[in-house]
Amino acid sequence: MHHAVAALSIYRWTAPLLARFPIQRRLRPSGLVYRVSSLDQFGIADEMFAQRTYGAVLGEPPIDTFIDLGCNAGWFALWLEAEMPNSERIGLLVDANEFLVAEAEWLLKRNRLEHEQAVYGAVGLPPDSTSAVFHILPSASQSSLLEYDPGEQLPIKGRIKDVTVPAISVQREWQARCGERPVDLMKIDIEGNELDFIRYEGKFLQAKVRTILLEWHKWHATIAAVDAALSNLGFAQRGTYHENQMTGIALYRREDDAPADL
């Protein structure tokens, strides 16, 4: 199917049409609104809103603060608000695709999520980094700091666009907006760069984050490697979900549940 989509150039001719004339949808019964502005988002909508891919977090303690890395168009923030309404929830959304950050900003404004903010840039880079090359794939949810691997990843549906993006320190971004407040939940979906992020932002994770919901990408990180890296920071895995040949989702929680000062 993926090869057929690529051969027919479906992404190439639908992308400008959906970008110019996005399809608005409403979540029931919440009434919250999102819009589909790219072809791959139809699949994302099904996974997030129908299959409830991130439902594991609903059994966790109240989520008053969160960070969403690899936020795409901001739909996780919308889903969270629909499932756990909280008009005072504070959120930091980050993505390295400038178009999707603009989509996330539209979504936050449209749904009056006034305490949540989208930021443009890449995470999981060495502390002295100021920028990085980001590879934008036709299916935007597959875009990554890592180069595309045709032997391991799904077939691409067109040309890859390389762009230079700002490097983001999540610790600095969070502290600039929220000071020393702890992070109740961090969602990580950064297409294979998860181990580098844990390595470079480990001090912040250890000091401020209570729960992590992470999608690991098997062509670059095994679940055993992720478990080990987070265990060293005081997190224990609470379960894996929606695992397939390419990816899986894992939930982690601090063993002492007591974020400290940096």
Residue pairs with C-beta under 8 A, 6 or more apart in sequence:
2 154
2 155
2 157
3 155
5 11
5 157
6 155
6 156
6 157
6 158
9 158
10 39
10 157
11 39
11 40
11 138
11 139
11 157
11 158
12 138
12 158
14 39
15 38
15 39
15 138
18 36
18 37
18 38
18 39
19 37
19 38
19 99
22 35
22 36
22 37
23 35
23 36
24 33
24 34
24 35
25 33
25 34
25 35
25 36
25 45
26 32
26 33
27 33
27 34
27 49
27 78
27 79
27 82
30 81
30 82
30 85
32 78
32 81
32 82
32 111
33 107
33 110
33 111
34 45
34 73
34 74
34 75
34 78
34 107
35 73
35 103
35 106
35 107
36 42
36 45
37 73
37 99
37 103
38 140
39 139
40 139
40 140
40 141
40 142
41 72
41 73
41 141
44 72
44 75
44 141
45 75
47 53
47 242
48 54
48 75
48 76
48 79
49 75
49 79
51 242
53 241
53 242
53 249
54 76
54 79
54 187
54 213
54 249
55 241
56 213
56 238
56 239
56 241
56 249
56 251
57 63
57 80
57 185
57 211
57 213
57 251
58 83
58 84
60 184
60 185
60 211
60 251
60 253
61 184
61 210
61 211
62 84
62 86
62 184
63 80
63 84
63 86
63 89
63 184
63 185
64 86
64 88
64 89
64 90
64 184
65 89
65 90
65 91
65 178
65 181
65 182
65 183
65 184
65 185
66 77
66 80
66 89
66 90
66 91
66 92
66 183
66 184
66 185
66 186
66 187
67 91
67 92
67 93
67 94
67 170
67 174
67 183
67 185
67 186
67 187
67 209
68 74
68 76
68 77
68 91
68 92
68 93
68 94
68 186
68 187
69 94
69 123
69 170
69 186
69 187
69 188
69 189
69 190
69 197
70 94
70 95
70 187
70 188
70 189
70 190
70 191
71 77
71 93
71 94
71 95
71 100
71 101
71 104
71 118
72 95
72 97
72 100
72 103
72 104
72 140
72 141
72 189
73 100
73 103
73 104
73 107
74 93
74 103
74 104
74 105
74 107
74 108
74 118
75 107
76 187
77 91
77 93
77 104
77 107
77 108
77 113
77 116
78 107
78 111
78 113
80 89
81 89
81 111
81 113
87 112
87 114
88 115
89 113
89 115
89 116
90 115
90 116
90 177
90 178
90 181
91 113
91 115
91 116
91 117
92 116
92 117
92 119
92 170
92 173
92 174
92 177
92 178
93 101
93 104
93 108
93 116
93 117
93 118
93 119
94 118
94 119
94 120
94 121
94 123
94 168
94 170
94 173
95 101
95 104
95 118
95 120
96 120
96 121
96 122
96 123
96 132
96 134
96 143
96 145
96 165
97 134
97 136
97 140
97 143
98 120
98 163
98 165
99 140
100 140
101 118
101 119
101 120
104 118
105 118
107 113
108 114
108 116
108 117
108 118
117 177
119 168
119 173
120 165
120 166
121 165
121 166
121 167
121 168
122 132
122 134
122 145
122 165
122 166
122 167
122 168
123 168
123 170
123 190
123 193
123 197
123 201
124 145
124 190
124 193
124 194
124 196
124 197
124 200
124 201
125 132
125 145
125 167
125 168
125 196
125 200
126 200
127 169
127 200
129 167
130 166
130 167
131 164
131 165
131 166
131 167
132 145
132 164
132 165
132 167
133 145
133 162
133 163
133 164
133 165
134 143
134 144
134 145
134 162
134 163
134 164
134 165
135 143
135 144
135 145
135 146
135 147
135 148
135 160
135 161
135 162
136 143
136 160
136 161
136 162
136 163
137 143
137 144
137 148
137 156
137 157
137 158
137 160
138 156
138 157
138 158
138 159
138 160
139 154
139 156
139 157
141 191
142 148
142 153
142 154
142 156
142 191
143 191
144 190
144 191
144 192
144 193
145 190
145 191
145 192
145 193
146 191
146 192
146 193
146 220
148 156
148 160
149 219
150 156
152 218
152 219
153 219
153 246
154 246
169 201
170 201
170 204
171 201
171 203
171 204
171 208
171 262
174 183
174 204
174 208
175 262
180 208
180 261
180 262
181 208
182 208
182 209
182 210
182 259
183 208
183 209
183 210
183 259
184 210
184 211
185 210
185 211
185 212
185 213
186 205
186 209
186 211
186 212
186 213
187 212
187 213
187 214
188 194
188 197
188 212
188 213
188 214
188 215
189 214
189 215
190 197
191 217
192 217
192 219
192 220
192 221
193 220
194 214
194 215
194 216
194 217
194 220
194 221
194 226
195 220
195 221
195 225
195 226
195 229
198 205
198 226
198 229
198 230
198 233
199 229
202 229
202 232
202 233
203 262
204 262
205 212
205 230
205 233
205 235
206 233
206 234
206 260
207 259
207 260
207 261
207 262
208 259
208 262
209 254
209 259
210 253
210 254
210 257
210 259
211 251
211 252
211 253
211 254
212 230
212 235
212 251
212 252
212 253
213 249
213 250
213 251
213 252
214 226
214 249
214 250
214 251
214 252
215 247
215 248
215 249
215 250
216 222
216 223
216 226
216 247
216 248
216 249
216 250
217 246
217 247
218 245
218 246
218 247
218 248
219 246
223 240
223 248
223 250
226 250
227 237
227 250
230 237
230 252
234 254
234 255
234 256
235 252
235 253
235 254
235 255
236 252
236 253
236 254
236 255
237 250
237 251
237 252
238 251
238 252
238 253
239 250
239 251
240 248
240 249
240 250
240 251
241 248
241 249
241 250
241 251
242 248
242 249
243 249
